[in-house]
Amino acid sequence: MMNNHVANKFYQNDPADFVSTTTEAASTLECSLEIMQEIAQWLIKSGIGYNEFSSALKPLFYKAAIQEADRIEQKKTDSSLSLLAGLHRKDIRQYRLLEENHQTIDSDLEKNFASNIPTRVVAKWLEKKLPFRIATVGEQSFEQLVKEITTEKHPRSILLEMKRLELVSEQHGEITLQCFSSLDKVNQSLRQQCLSQNLTTHLKAGLFNIFDCEQYFLEQAISIDHLSLNSIEKLRVLSQILWDNLSHEFQIAAQQCIEKDRHDPNAQYAIQLGIYSHNTLKSQ
């Protein structure tokens, strides 16, 4: 949401500026939603729905509003931050109070995730020390377990969701809580953290290039279509070879820089270089 003071200033200078700003905001939202399509799929596959995600976004918008207020040197009042972030003033007051008490405003994440029903069912299952295999209905059953948590969702719907997430399996009228090895969980967590870091760095580079004209970060891609699967495989192998050579040379140069900067008090910066490839069937 645009700050009223800024919007009025644009409008007083030239009405066309206000129209241009509104068009830019619409374009930004459209581009953001294109990115969100993939993130939404990631979230849903991981058992995170709209309610959990939207609630977890509130602190992020609050922090972004604080940063923007600092950038434009605007006084940070509840009303101004509410306009910038698009949040209700009571949310702004809550976050500011937490900051004044030196508490993190990210604490909502655990609470929001705890509201996820499949997660609560597993937690209750373990808390009650039930067997890993229980009946679908009856005493100490899956149905009874779900009803202890919610009466708004049908146990069968919760069961289907938990089966989709591979949290449980169903066979012969019994529900089994799935056990995953710690290694599998660690590997998946590490892959997700790596993806998150790579995407964040890529976005930072691209957004910096959009909003800052004094410096430019490398942020390029090559797109080629009308290819056969054989050609795709050939280019995929080539891209891996090129990356191996590039990363090797880059790390050699980086090690030389590390040695050179070892005693430099200004050596407080970091750099990240990445590459990706993806192929898909083009829509006709």
N, C-alpha and C positions, 0 to 999 in steps of 0.2 A: 504494500500500500504506500502511495506517495505521500511525503510530508506536505501538509497544506501550505506551509510557508514557501517551500521550494516550488510547489505547483503554482501558487499565486505569482511568484517572481517570474516564472516562465511565461505565464499568461499575460502579465503586464508588459513584458518585452515584445512578444509577438505570439498571437494565438496559434500560429503554425508550429511554434516550438512545443506547445502543450500537446498538440495532435501528434507530433513526432515522438515525444516522450511516451505517450500512451501506446502508440504503435510499437515502439521498441519494447515496452513491457509485455505486450501481447506476444511478440516474437520470442522474447526470452522465456515466457511461460511455455510456449509451444515446443521450444528446443528442450527445455527441462523435462517436459512430459515424455519426450522421445527417449531420454535417458532413463526416466522413471519406469518406462515399460519393462526394461530388463531388470531393474532393481525390484520392481513389484513381483516379477516372476521368482526372483531369488528369495524374497521374503516369504512368499506363499509356499514355496517348496520347503522352506525351513520352518513352517508352522507359525509365521508371524502375520497377523491380519492387519486391516486398516486401523482399527481402534488402537492397538498397541503401538503401531508405527506413528500415527498422527500425534498421539500423546507424547511419544519420545521426541518428536520434532520440536515441540514447544521451546525447550531450553536452547536448542540450536538457533531458532529464530530470535530469541531474546539476545543471545550472544552476538549474533550478526547485527542486530539493531544497535547494540552498544558500540560495536566497531564502526558502524556507519555514522553514528552520532559523533564519535571521536574524529572521524575523517572529515566531516563537514563542519566540525567545531560547533555543534549544536548542543544546547543545554539538555541534559538527560533528565527529563521529567517523566512521570508515569504516562502522561498524555502523549508526549513526543515519541517515547519508545513504543507505546501502544500503536501509534500510527505507522511507525516504521516497520514494526514486526507483524502487524495485523493481529496482535493478541489482545485479549481482554485486559483491562487495567488491573483486575484482581490478580491475574497471572503475573503481570509485571511486578506488582507490589510483593507478591509471594517470593519471586526470585530475588528481588532487591533485598528483602528481609533476610533471606538465606545467606546472601553475600555479606550483608552487614554482620551476621553472626558467624562469618567465616565457614559456612557450610557449602558443600558442593551442590550445584543445581542439577547435577546429573543423577541424583539419587532416585528420580522418578523411573529410571530405566528398569531397575529391579522390580519396582512396584508394577510397572506396566507389563513386564514379562510374566510376573506372578499372576496376572489376571488372565493369562492364556490358559484355557480350560484343559487341553491335553497335558500341559506342563503340570497343572494342579492335580490332575488325576494321577500322574506318575508319582508326584510328591506324596500324595495321600496314600497311595499304594505302598510306598516304601515306609512311610511314617507308621502305618498300621501293621507293618511287618507281615503282610499277607504273603502266601506262597506265590511264586512267579507264575503259576498256572492256577486260574480261578474260573469258576463257572460263569457263564454269561448272565444267567438270572438265578434268583434265589438268595439264600443266606450267604453273606460274605462273597457276593458276586460282583461282577463288573457293573451291572446295572445299579446295584445298591451303592457302589463306590461313587459312580457319577452323580447319583441323586443327593449324596452328601455334599457335593460341591455346587451343583446347580439343578434347578427344576425347570429352567427356561429352555434348555436344549434336550432333545430326546437322546437317551443313551445310545441308540443305534447310530445316530448322526455323529456323536462323539467317537464311537467305535470306528466308523468308516474313516473319520479324519485321522485317528491315531494309526489305523492300518496304512493309510496313505503316507504318513510320516515315518512308517516302519518302526513305530514304537511298540506295537503289539502285533500278534498274529492270532488268527481264529481257526479252530479246528475241533470238530465233534462237540460243539456246544461249550467249548472252553476257550478262554482268552489267556494268551501267554505274553508276559512282559519280556520284550526282547533285550538280550544282554549284548552289548557291543564291547569289543576290546578297547582298552585305554589307548592303544596305539592308533586304532582307527579314528577315535575321537580327536586325538592330538594332531594327526595328519590332516584331518578335515579342517580343524581350527587353524592350523598353520597356513593351509592353502587359502582359506578365507581372509586371514590377516594379510597375506601377501597380495591378494587381489585388491583388498581395500586400500592398501598403501599405494599400489601401482595406479589405481583409478584416481585416488586423491591427488597424487603428484601430477598425473596427466591433466586433470581438471585445473589444478593450480597454474600450471604452465599456460594452458589455453586461455583461461580467464585473465591471467596477467597480460597476455598479448592483446586481449580485447580492450582492457581498461587502462593500460599503461603504454605510453608511446616512447618512453625513454630507453627501454630495454626490450629485447625479444628473445624468448626461449624457443629452442628447437621443438617443434610440434607439427610433424608432417606425416602424411600417409599416402600410399599408392593404391589406387583401386583399379582393377582390371576385370572386365567381364567378357562374356562370350567364350568361355573356356570349357574344355572337356575335363572329366575327372582325372584322366591321365595327365593332362597339363597342370591341373591343380596340384597333384601329387609331386610332379617335377618341381614346381615352384615352391611347394612346401619344404621339400628337401633342401633346395637352394637357399631358402630363407634361413634355415637352421644352420647351414654351413657359413653363410655370411654373418649371422649373429655370433657364432662361435669365434670367428676371426675378429670381428669388431670388439666383442667383449674382452678377448684376450689382449688385444692391443690397448684398449682403454684401461684395463687393469694395470698393465705395465706402466703406462703413462701416469696413472693415478698413484701408483706406489712411488714413483720418482718424485711426484709432487708432495706426497706425505713426508718423504725424507727431507726434502727441501724446506718444508714448512714446520718441521718438528719443533723448532724453538721460536717460532713466530707467534707472538701473543695475539695477533689478529687472525690466526688460523682457526676460525670458529664457524666456518660455513660447510655445508654439505651439498653434494650434487648427486643426482640420480639419472641414469640413462636406461631406457627400456625400449623394447620392441615387441610387437604382437603380430599375429596373423590369424585370419579367420576366413573361412569360405562358406558360402551359402548358395542355395538355389535361387536364382533371380526370378521374381514373379513375371509371368508373361504379360 
